[in-house]
Amino acid sequence: MKKNFGMFSCTGLLLATCLFIVSCTKNESTEIVDNLANSEVLSIAELHSSDEVELIAEEITVLAEDIYSIDEISFFSKSTFTSDYLPDCVTITTVVTDTSKEKTIDFGEGCELRNGNILSGIIILTYSKDMELATKMLSISLEDFTFNSVAVEGNANIARTRANDNGNPQSVADANFDAEWPEGETVEYSASRTREWVEGYGSGFWGDNVFLISGMATYKGKLGNVFKKEIVDPLRREMACRFIVSGVVEISRNDLGASLDFGDGSCDATGTLTYPDGTTEEVILRRFHKKFPPKFPF
């Protein structure tokens, strides 16, 4: 009996020691995570995720504008206009009422765009039938939609102006999207972005389209970290390149700020990240470019 009590005491001591170690380790891990969350503006992983969901929102907007512009240009030119942006694997169905048009853009179970991105599911685009309006509202919603295997939910409303003060088409998009990667990573995205179509409008060739983008966006990652991006130097998106080629974004979280410079106009996946202490780091943006190389020889 005495021997058994001794064995029990030793076992109990060992168990208590293990629990103490696990408890300390858990507390230390939590403290490390909390410290990181409070001290960093963002991690490289967060930068990648936010940049990719930004690309997704961007691509959805471009698709909607391209399809809408077919009607707009055809109406004012009094002739049929076509665009080569969408491949044959996309099916578009149009329903016309007395006041509106609804276009169902169906990518099926997987459709590869000209730029190499693979989409599935449906985008629903709705707008007024009155083409004489100088500014029109475009509404976008998604059904079972994926972008390069990322599941996306949400919607966007776009105020589309036929000609701004520079004579260019311009859109102001208020978007809210939730994205989930196959690995379980999630991002909540909300933004108000202005896109000026500065080159290529009406050419019918998607590769010469160029946009200047300004505005702000907010991101919330899987761990609940929230940070904001404000464009301080307009981002230049050339559709012949899958990356932003120039422009500067200010990134802020927890009263800390960093900046991301997209470069001098070269078509590459790199940017320069400047941290609050002034140190800089070259970062690779948009992991998509590794998994989905473009078909077009950029």
N, C-alpha and C positions, 0 to 999 in steps of 0.2 A: 504493500500500500504506500509506504513511504517512497519507494522507488518510483511508483507510478506518478505520485504527486510531483516529484522532482522533474520527471519527464514532461509533465503537463506545464510546470512552471517555465521550463526552458522553451517549450514550444510556444507558450504564450508570450514570452519575452521576445522570441524571434519574430512572431507575428506582429507584435506591437512595433518592433524596430522597423519591419518592412513597411507597415502602414505609415510610420513617421517619415520614412524616406520618400515614399510615394507622395505623401501630403506635401512635403517640402518641395519636391520636384515639381508637383502640380502648381504650387504657389509661385515658385520661381518662374515657371513657364508662362503663367498668366501675367506676372509682373513684366516679363520681357516683352510679351505681346503688347501689353498696355503701354509700356515705355516707347516701343516702336511706333505704335499708333499715335502717340502724343508728340513724338519728336520728328517724325518724317513727314515730308509733304506728300510723297507717294512712293511706292516701290516700283521697280521696273515691271513686275508682273501686273500691277495695277495700271501702269502706263500703257502696256500692251493691250490689256482688256478694254480700257477706255478708248484707245485709238481704233481698235477693231470695231467696237460698237458704233463709233463715230463714222467709220467707213460704211457700215451697214445702213445707218440712217441716211448717209450721203447718197448711197447707191439707190435706195428706195426713192428718194427725192428726184434724182436724175431720171430714173425710169418714168416716174409720173410726169415730169416736165416734158420729157421726150415724146411720150404718147400724146399728151395734151397739145404739144406744139404742132403735131401733124394736123389736127383739126384747125388750129389757129392759122397756120401758114396756108393751108388749102383754102380756107374761107377768104382770106384777104388777097391771095394771089389768083383766086377764081379758077384754080386748076388743082389737080390731084397731086399731093405731095407725099413722098414716102421717106422713111428713115431706115438706115441699115443697122441701127443699134441692137435691135432684138433679133435673135436667131430664129430659125424655123420651128424649133421645139417649143416656142411660146405660143399659146392660143389666147386670142383676145376676143371676148364676146361683148357686144355693145347693146345696151337696152336704152331706148330713147323714150322720154315722156314729154309732156307739153312744155316742161320747164327745165329739164335736166338730162344729162347723159351719165350713165353708169357703165364703166368698162371693167370687166373681170379679166385680169391678166393672170393666166394659169401657166405655171412652170412645171406642172405635172409632178412626177416623183423625183425629178432632177434634170435641170436644164442648164447647160454651160453657156454663159454669155461670151461676147467677143473678147472681153478682158480676162477670161479664165475663171471668174467667179461662178460657183455652182449654186443655183437657187432651186427651191422646190416650194410647192404650195401656191397660194393665191394672194395677189394684191388687188384690192378693189378701189378704183378711182372714180370719184363722183364730182361733177361740176355743172354749172349752169349752161344751158343750151344757147344762151344769148352771147354770141361771139363778138358783138359790138362793144361790150363792156370793156373799159380801159383796165380795170382791175377785177379779177374774178377769184372766188374762193374754190380751192380744190381740196377735197377730203380724201384721206387715204386710210384704209383699214387692212388688216392682215388676217388670213385664215390658214392655219397649219403651215406657217411659213418658216423656212430655214434658209440660212445664208452660209454657205461653206460648212454645213453640218451644225451651225449654231441656231438653236430654236429662238424665234423672235416673236413677241407679242406687242401690240400697241397700236397707235394711230398717230396721224399728223394732219394738221390743217395748214394750208398754204395760201397766202394772199399773193396772187400772181399778177404782176403789172406788165402790160405788153411793152411799154417803153418808159424807162426812168429818165432822169434828167440828162443822162449821157446817151439816150436813145437806145439803150439795151434792155432786153427782157430782164426782169428781176422778180425774185420770189422771197417772201418772208415766211419761213416755216416754223411753226410751233409743234414740236414733236415730243412724244413720250413713248419710249420703247423699253421693254425688259428683254434681256438676252441671257440664254443659258447655254454654256458650252457642253459638249458631250462628257467632259470630265467632272461636271457639276459646278463649275465656276459660274457665277452670276453677276450681272451688272444692271442697275436701273439707270436709265438715261432720260434726261429731259433737257430740252434746248430750245432757244429761239435764235435762228440763224438766217442771215440775209445772203442770198446767192445772186450775184450779177453775172449774166451770161455774156461775157465780153468778146468771145470769138466763136465762129462756127455756126451761129444761129441761121437756119434756113439752108445750109449747104447739103443736108441729107447724108453727110458722112460723119459718123460718130467720133472718129479719131481726131478731128480738128476742133472739137468743142473745148472751150476753156471757161472756167468759172472763177470768180473772186468771192471768197466767203468771209463773212464777219459775224460777230455775235458772241453769245455765251452759252455754256452748257454745264449741267450738274450731273455728277456720277455718284452712285452708291454701290460699293462692291459687296462681295459675299460676307465679309467680316463686319459690314456695317459702316465702313469708313466712307465719309462723304467728302468730295473735293470738287472744286469748280475750275473751269477753264474759260478764260476770256481772251478773245483774239485781239491783239493790240496792233498787229500788222497783218493786213488781209492775207488769208491763205489762198494760194494759187493752185487750183486743181485742173490739170490738163488731162483730158480723158484718154489720151494716148499713153498715159502713165498711170499706174495704179496707186501712186503715192502723191501726197502733197509735195510740191516741188519748192515752195518758198513760203515765208510768212512766220510770224512769231505768236506764240500762245503763252499767256501768264497762267500759272497753275497755283491754286491756293487751298490750304487746309490748316485748321487750327492756328490761324494768324501767321502761318509761315507761307512763303511764296517761292516758287521756282519758275523758270521760263524754259520753253522749248522752241528752238529755232530749227525750222525745217530745211534750211539751206539756201543756196544761191540760184536755184532753178534747175539743178541737175535731177534727173529721174533716178532716185535711189531710195533705199529703205532706211537711211540713216538721218538722225537729227542730233542736235547738240542740246543737252539738258544742263542748265545752270542752277546749282543748288543755292539755298539761302546764304551760305558762307562764301559764295563766289566761286567755288570749285566747279569745274565743268566735266562732263562725261559724254562721249559719243554713244548713242543708243541705237539699237535696231528697232524699227517700228513695224507694226503689222505683221504678226506671225503668219498671216495668210499667204504671204508671198513665198514662203518655203513649201507649203503644202499644195498650193494651187498656182503653178507657174503659168503666166499668160501665154495664150496661143499666138497672139499677134507679136511679130518681132519688133518690140519697142527699141 
